[in-house]
Amino acid sequence: MRRLHWFEFGDQPWFPAVLRDAETAYLATGYRLLPALTQQWTDKIATVLPCNEPAEILDLCSGAGGPLPLVVEELVKRDYDVRAKLTDLYPNVTAGSSPRATWLTEPVNAAQVLPELAGVRTMFSAFHHFRPTVAHGILRDAFEHRRAIAIFESGSGTPRGIVSMLGVPLAVLA
């Protein structure tokens, strides 16, 4: 798929953590306002989880927890025995956890996931952060470790969608 790779401030190590945390908190809040989206994601993830046995989800690029705690809550309502680990290159362990969705405190690079981190991998609104060669590596790593991976992107990528995203930095600061 052809696409332009844009620079994102929040991906840079020098970017202030307080602004990175505000950006990811903004996204997490937005997800809470869209329960139909949570339902759709839950439907998709349920297709790769085992029935009637404990399951693990490894969320990559979790930011402020994103929608995963909501997805886990919905899976539990559907009688899945599921637990999740939230991970990020810049972990924000004070955000978005629940008894069944907890943070790993050490940084996790989505392009180099340690083999001992088991479970169905998920990524919400983060795959676009990676250049095509790295994105391909993320998929290859999941395949080589025989891990299902569910990647969800929001936004249309159309000129109108891109223009609408220009207001996000102001909304984050507000």
VENLINVEN-V909480 format. One record per pair of residues at least 12 apart in sequence whose C-alpha atoms are under 10 Angstrom apart, sorted by the first residue. I is the first residue (numbers start at 1). J is the second residue. Records with the same first field share a line. If there is no record, write none. Layout:
I: J, J
This chain:
1: 132
2: 132
3: 128, 131, 132, 157
4: 128, 131, 132, 157
5: 128, 129, 130, 131, 132
6: 128, 129, 130, 131
7: 129
8: 129
10: 22, 23, 24, 90, 129
11: 89, 90, 129, 130
13: 89, 90
17: 90, 91, 92
19: 169, 172, 173
20: 63, 64, 90, 92, 172
21: 63, 64, 90, 91, 92, 94, 95, 172
22: 63, 64, 169, 171, 172, 173, 174
23: 63, 64, 168, 169, 171, 172, 173
24: 62, 63, 64, 65, 66, 92, 95, 172
25: 63, 64, 65, 66, 92, 95, 96, 172
26: 64, 66, 168, 169, 171, 172, 173, 174
27: 63, 64, 65, 66, 67, 125, 168, 172
28: 62, 63, 64, 65, 66, 67, 68, 69, 95, 96
29: 64, 65, 66, 67
30: 66, 67
31: 66, 67, 68, 70
32: 66, 67, 70
34: 67
35: 67, 70, 71
37: 67, 71, 154
38: 67, 68, 70, 71, 72, 74
39: 70, 71, 74, 75
40: 71
41: 67, 68, 71, 74, 124, 150, 151, 152
42: 67, 68, 70, 71, 72, 73, 74, 75, 78
43: 71, 74, 75
44: 150, 152
45: 57, 71, 72, 75, 120, 121, 122, 148, 149, 150, 151
46: 71, 75, 78, 80
48: 120, 147, 148, 149, 150
49: 75, 80, 81, 82, 119, 120, 148
50: 80, 81, 82
51: 79, 80, 81
52: 79, 80, 81
53: 79, 80, 81, 82
54: 80, 81, 82, 83
55: 80, 81, 82, 83, 84, 118, 119, 120
56: 81, 82, 83, 84, 85, 100, 101, 117, 118, 119, 120, 121
57: 72, 82, 83, 84, 85, 86, 101, 117, 118, 119, 120, 121, 122, 148, 149
58: 83, 84, 85, 86, 87, 101, 104, 113, 117, 118, 119, 120, 121, 122, 123, 147, 149
59: 84, 85, 86, 87, 88, 101, 103, 110, 119, 120, 121, 122, 123, 124, 149, 150, 151
60: 85, 86, 87, 88, 89, 108, 109, 110, 111, 113, 121, 122, 123, 124, 126, 127, 149, 151
61: 86, 87, 88, 89, 90, 91, 107, 108, 109, 110, 122, 123, 124, 125, 126, 127, 129
62: 85, 86, 87, 88, 89, 90, 91, 92, 95, 96, 103, 122, 123, 124, 125, 126
63: 86, 87, 88, 89, 90, 91, 92, 93, 95, 96, 124, 125, 126
64: 86, 87, 88, 90, 91, 92, 93, 94, 95, 96, 97, 103
65: 85, 86, 87, 88, 91, 92, 93, 94, 95, 96, 97, 98, 101, 102, 103, 124
66: 86, 95, 96, 97, 123, 124, 125
67: 96, 123, 124, 125
68: 84, 85, 86, 96, 97, 98, 101, 122, 123, 124
69: 83, 84, 85, 86, 96, 97, 98, 99, 100, 101, 102
70: 96, 97, 98, 101
71: 84, 101
72: 84, 98, 100, 101
73: 98, 99, 100, 101
76: 100
81: 100
82: 100, 101
83: 98, 99, 100, 101, 102, 119
84: 97, 98, 99, 100, 101, 102, 103, 119, 120, 121, 122
85: 97, 100, 101, 102, 103, 104, 117, 118, 119, 121
86: 101, 102, 103, 104, 105, 108, 122
87: 102, 103, 104, 105, 106, 107, 108, 109, 110, 113, 123
88: 103, 104, 105, 106, 107, 108, 109, 110
89: 105, 106, 107, 108, 109, 110
90: 105, 106, 107, 108, 109
91: 103, 104, 105, 106, 107, 108
92: 104, 105, 107
93: 105, 106
109: 138
110: 123, 126, 127, 130, 134, 135, 137, 138, 139, 141
111: 130, 134, 135, 136, 137, 138, 139, 140, 141, 142
112: 134, 137, 138, 141, 142
113: 138, 141, 142, 145
114: 141, 145
115: 141, 142, 145
116: 145
118: 145, 146, 147
119: 146, 147, 148, 149
120: 142, 146, 147, 148, 149, 150
121: 142, 147, 148, 149, 150, 151
122: 148, 149, 150, 151, 152
123: 149, 150, 151, 152, 153
124: 150, 151, 152, 153, 154
125: 151, 152, 153, 154, 155
126: 151, 152, 153, 154
127: 151, 152, 153
128: 152, 153, 154
139: 151
